[in-house]
Amino acid sequence: IFKAKDEILANLRHKKDLLGDMESRLAGADPYSCMEKGFAMVRCGSSGKLVTDVAKVKVGDKLNIEFKDGSLSCLVLEKNRSGK
């Protein structure tokens, strides 16, 4: 009976560790946690879709930029592509 109890407790500890690992990964994937590091989410003003590439934006487009503590509505005045 003691062996079975020890096995059950070991199994519970293992499951708890796995759950903690999954919780950490999930928290790291949260876009809002990235905002704490200075990143922002940029959305197209008309569609609300995420902007992930400068090629998808035109001069004159309205963008919404979401920071950790608020947001900005912006108008694109100029467009520059990096050499990367």
N, C-alpha and C positions, 0 to 999 in steps of 0.2 A: 504493500500500500504506500510506503514511503517513497519507493522508486517511482511509482506512477505519479505521485504528487510532485516529485522533483522534475519529472519529464514535463508535466503540465506547466509548472512554473517556468521552466526553461523555454518552452514553446511560447508562452505568453511574453516573456522578455524579448524573444526574437521578433515576435509580431509587433511589439511596441517599438523596437528599434527600426523595423521596416517602415512603420507608420511615420516615425519621426523623420526618416530619410525622405519619404514621399512628401511630407509637409514642407520640408526645406526646399525641395525641387519645385513644388508648386508655388511657393512664395517667391522664388527666384524668377519664375516665368511671368509673374504679374507685371504688366506694363507700368502700373503705377509705382511699383518699387523702383523701377529704372528712373522714374522722374525724380526720386529722392537724390539721384546722382547727377542731376542737371539735364537729363534728356527731356524731350517734349514730344507730344503726338501732334502731327500736322494733318489736318483734314481739309478736303476740298469744301469750300463754303457752300456750293450749290448742292452737291450730292451727299456730303458728310463722309465720303469714303476716305480711308487713310491714304496719304500721299507718301509713297516710298521711293519715288524717283523724280528727279528734277525734269526729266523729259515729259512727264505727264502734266506739267504745269505750264501755263502760258502767261505772258505778260498781260496784266489786267485781271487775272483771276483773283478771286477772293479766297483767302485761306483762314482757317481757324486753328490757332496754335494753343494747345492745352498744356499747361504747366502743373506742377504739384499743387500750386496755391491759387490757380485761376487760369484765365484764358485771354487770348488776344484775337481780334478780328483784323486781318491784314490784307492789303492789296499788293500784288506783285508788281513791282516797278521795273525790275531788271532780272535777267536770268543768266547765270554763269555755270558752266559745267566744269568739274574738276578733271584733271588728266588721269585719274585713277582708272 
